[in-house]
């Protein structure tokens, strides 16, 4: 019965565990100084990015957004079918052959080919 009534103490070994973790981290930083600096910079940039995102999202919005402007009206003329065919026939189209585009040649590749 006495075991059940006593509260467990999960924080008893916290100080010793924290000191062991700190000593291991210090040894790791001494063994790999460049990697430690790189990791610290990465964590710093990530923390700044997360904090900036949270601040920008949670900040009050003071701007009143106006609705987008109305689209211009469609201008359509009412034409009879035979008159529409005449209007379409009056629009010029290319009647000759459609030649192929010139081949793409990279100037750097030509210079590299000359060097060989």
URKABEL-V220566 format. One line per field, one symbol per residue. phi: phi as a letter, one per 30 degrees, with the letter a starting at -180 (. if undefined). psi: psi as a letter, one per 40 degrees, with the letter a starting at -180 (. if undefined). burial: + if it has 24 or more other ideal C-beta (glycine too) atoms within 12 Angstrom, else -. A space follows every 50 residues. Layout:
phi: ???
psi: ???
burial: ???
//
This chain:
phi: .dddddddcdcdcddddddddddddddddddbdddddddddddddddddd ddddddddddccdcddddddddddcbcdbdedddddddddddbdcddcdd ddddbddddddddddd
psi: ddddehiigeededdddddddddddddddddgdddddddddddddddddd dddddddeiihehhhiiiiiiiihhhhhiidddddddddehiiheaihii iiihhhddddddddd.
burial: -------------------------------------------------- -------------------------------------------------- ----------------
//
